């Protein structure tokens, strides 16, 4: 029984980096199996590294950037699906198509051409696809690029774009008791 608790010489030489790689491997296999069973066409790559947020990023900007990587986010397309009576349209402020992550980053006319081009380039490199494949990427595509400092800076430029009218405060509750803010969560008493 004592043999189970004895560390070998080799075990003592595992570095943090090696342990992180092992953890990411196990985690990747786990989510890959789960998401494939659920029918996901693309599987996000996992990473233990924190997001490389630029110095000076406010908490509000950080939450909005993080929102771009999740299905349940602050964009009109999610809010409209969540409650179509409360949120009147899934369309972006540009009025052309639904306000999704891929739309904001690559197609929205309210975002500067240079920012859209940079986002498109980084998405294609980070996901090893051509620009035409973006629609299939969705959130996974953005998530796969989330550890690239240049991509995070592009996302920051998008969420700081005032003409997009991105929501910073939403109330998901029907009785007005829960308000979700981009910089904090608060409950009205």
N, C-alpha and C positions, 0 to 999 in steps of 0.2 A: 504494500500500500504506500509506503514511503517513497517508492520509486516514482510515483505519479507526481509528487510535489517537488522532486529534485530537478533543478535546471541543468541542462547540459551546457557544455562550453560554448557550443554554437549559438544557443539561445541568448546568451549574454552579449553576443555581437550584433544582434538585430538593432539597426538604427531606427530613429523615429521616421525617417524617410521610407525605409523599407516597410515598417509597420503601417504607415499611411497608405502605401501602394497596396499592401495586402488588404487593408480595410476597404479601400476603394474597389478592389477586385471583387471581394465578397459582396459589397453593396451593389455594384454594377450588375453582377449575376442575379442578385435577388430581384432588383427592380425590372431587369430585362425579362425574367421569367413572368413576373406578375403583369407587366404591361403588355407583353405579347399575348398572354391569355385573355387580356381585356381587348385585344385587337388594335393596339397602337401600331401605326405603320413606322414611326420613328421613335427611337428610344434615346432619352437624354443621357449625356455622359455625366457621371457623378464626379465630384471633386470635394476634397476636404479643405481646400484653400478658400479663404474669405474673398468676397468680392473686392476688387481693387478700386475702391471709391476714391476719386480725386480729393486731394486736400482742399478743404473749404466747402465740401458738399454739406448742405444743411440736412437736418433730419427729415424735413418735408421732401426734399429732393431724393434722399435715400429711399424713403418709403415709396415714392412714385416710380423710381427706377426698379425697385424690387417688385412692384406691382406688374411690371412688364413681363416678368418671368413666371407668373402664376395665372391659372385659369380664372380664379375668382379675383378679379382685379377692379380697378377704378375706371375702366373704360366703358363707353356706352354700349358696346356689343354685349358684354357680360351683364351689365345692369339691366338692359332691356330684356334679356333672357330670364333674369332673376325675377323681375316684376314689370311686365309690359304696360301695366296701368300707371305705375308711378314714374317710370322712365319712358318718355314718349317716343324715342327713336334710337335705333342702334347706330345711326349714321354719325360720322365724324363731323366736326365743325365745318369742314370743307364741303360737305354735302354730297360727295361723290360715292362713297362706299362706307361699309361698316367701320367703326372705329376699333380696329384690332391692332395688335402689336406690329404685325407685318405691314399693315396699311400705314401706320404712323411712321415706321422706320424706312419704308422703301417707296411708298406711292403718294403720300399725302402732299397736296400742292401747297399746304401751309408751312411745310418744312422746307428749308433751303435745299436747293439742288445738290450742293456739295455735301450736305449732311446725309441726304438720302443715298447719294452715290457711295459715300463712305460706308454707310450701314449695309448697303447691298453687297459691296465688296467684302466686308468683314463676315457677313452671313454666308456668302458663297464659299469663302476660304474656311471658315469655322465648321461648316457642315459638308464640305467637299461636294458641292452641287453647283449647278449653273443657276443663274438668276431666275430662269423660268420656273425653277422648282420651289420657289419661296412659298407659294400658297399651301403646299403640302407640309411645310415645316411648322407653321404656327408657333406655339410657345416653346416647343422643343428646340427649334432653331435658335431662338433668342437665348434660351437657357444654355445651349451648347457653346455659345460665344461669351457667356457671362463672366468668364475669368480673364478675358482679354481687356486690358486697361483702355485700349483705343475704343473698343466697342462700348464700354461703360461710359466713356466720355461722350460718345455719340448719343447714347441713351440720355445722358444728362442734358445735352443740348436740346433734345426733343422734349423732355419733361419741363424744361425751363422756357419753352416757347409759349408765350402768353396767348398767341392767336389760336392755339389749339383748344383753349378753354378746358383743360383737363380738370377733372373734379378733384378737389382737395378735401372736401367734406361731404360725406354722404350719410343719409339716415336709412338704414336697411329695415328698421323696425316699423311696424304699422302703428304702434302706439307712441311713437316719438320718444322712446326711452333710451335707445341705443344710437349713438352717433359715432361714425367711424371717421376719423380725421387722418389726413396724410402724415401728420407728425405725432399723433398719439391716438389712443382709444379712450373715449370718455363715456360715462353713463350719466345721463341726467337723473337727478333724484326727484 
